[in-house]
Amino acid sequence: MSEPVKSQTIRVVVNGREYTRTVEARTLLVRFIREELNLTGTHFGCDTGHCGSCTVIVNGRLIKSCMMLAIQADGMSIETVEGLANPDGSLSPIQDAFSAHHALQCGFCTPGMMLATKYLLEHNPHPTEEEIRRGIKGNLCRCTGYVNIVKAIQSLANNEEVTL
């Protein structure tokens, strides 16, 4: 019987920047992002895939990074909340909308909500309220009651000029 792989060198592109790291085979993607790359905007919440605070976009798919091993992301492109800001450091339209509509309180769910919003609007630029609620349903918010989050997303969906 062969011995299980204990570590592996992986290459990923995160927010447009390439990284090569050796990681333990059991390292969760969320831990890799936070602890190896020091991108702490991706939050570690429930560890079961229910809360959505660790949501990132991997190769164009919205995923919960606590449910994926870092070695599974080898060769892939990852977008975290840090990747939303404009190159000059100014806020993106999504970040502006969340701020303008008071779509956050404690902020724990906000990174995952923002990435779910990006994913939703890239796939459905003009969603209905029901489609918005369905699009963010994998992200739990304990503070806002979702009302202002939905308003922020609606404001983006109604703006023809928004570039995500």
N, C-alpha and C positions, 0 to 999 in steps of 0.2 A: 504494500500500500504506500502511495506517495504521500509525502508530508505536505500539508496545506501551505499555500503561499502566505508568508507573514508580512511582506511589504512589496510594494511595486512602485516604479517610477511612472508618473503620469504627466501628460501635457494637456493643459486646458487653456482656452482663451476666455478670460473673464473681463467683461466690459471693454473688449477690444485689445486687451493686453495679454500676451502669452506668458504662462507660468509653467515651469517644470519642477516637480517636487516628488520626493519619495514619501509614500504614505503607507501606514499599516493597512492591511487588507480590510479590516473591519471599520475604518474611519468613515463616519457619515459625511456626506457632502456638506451639510450645514456646518459641521465641526471644521472641516477642511477650509471652507470659505472664511469662517470667523477666526480660527486659530492659526492656520498656516498662512492665509493671505491677509489677515487683519482687516477684513471687510466686515465690520460688525453691524452694519445696517440690517443684514439678514439675521433675524432673531431666532432663537432656539426656545420653543415653547413647550408643547405637549409631548414631543418625542413619539407620537403615534400617528401623525398625519392628519389630525382632526382640526387643529386651530388655524393653520395656514400662515403663521407668522414667519415661517422659513421659506415661503414661496419664492422661487426664482424661475427664470426662463432658461431652459436647456435645449439647444438646437431647435429653437422656435416652439417648444412645448412648455406649457405651464406645469411646473412640478413642485412638490413639497420636498425640500432638500433633506429633511430628516428621514425620508423614505428611500433614499438613494445612497449607495456607497460612492465615495470619491473615485474609486477605481473604475466604477461604471461610467464615469464622466470622461474618462481618458479619450482625448482627441476631440472633445466636444467644445462648443461655444456656450458660455454661461452669461446671463445678464442678471445682475443684482440691482438693488435699489440705488446703489452708488452710481450705476450706469445711466440713471435717468437724467441726472443734471446735464445741462448744456456744457460743451467743451470749455467755455469761459468761466464755469462754476456757477452761473446763474441757474435759477430754478427752471425746470421743464414745465410745459403747460399742465401736466398732471400734478406736479408738486404745487404749482400756483393755484390750480383749481381746488385742491384739498385744503390749502391754506385759506383761500378766499371764502370758501363755504364752511369753514370750521369743521372739516371732516375728520378731525382727529382730536383726541383728548389725551389719553396717556401715551399714545403713539406706538404701543406694542404691536398692534396689528397693521399699522400704516405701511410699512415696507411691502408686506404681502398684498395688501389691498391695492397699492399703487401698481405693482407688477400685474396683478389680476386685471386692473383697469387697462393697462397698456395692451395686454394680450386680447382682452375683450374688444377694445376699439380698433385694434389692428385687424381683427377678424369680422367685426361688425361695427362700422363707424357710426351708425345711427340706431343704437339699440333702444327698444322700448323700456319702460321701467321694469317690466317683468323680466326682460332679457338681461338687464343690468343686475337685478337681484339674483338671477340664476348664474350670471357670470362671476359674481363674487361670493357665491354660497359656500365655497370651500374655505372661506376666511372668516373667522369669528372675531367679533368686536364686542367687548363687554361694556363699553362706555357710551357710544354715540347712538345706539339704537338704529344705526344704518341710515337714518333719514338724511343727514348731511353728506354722507358718503355717496348716496344715490344722487343727491342734488349736484355734487361736484362732478360726477360722471356724466350726468345729463347736460351740464353746462359745456363739457367737452364735446359731447355728441352733437350738440346744437351749433357748435362753432365750425363752420366749413373751413376755416383757415388753420385749424390746429394741425401741427406736424408732430407726430409722436416719434 
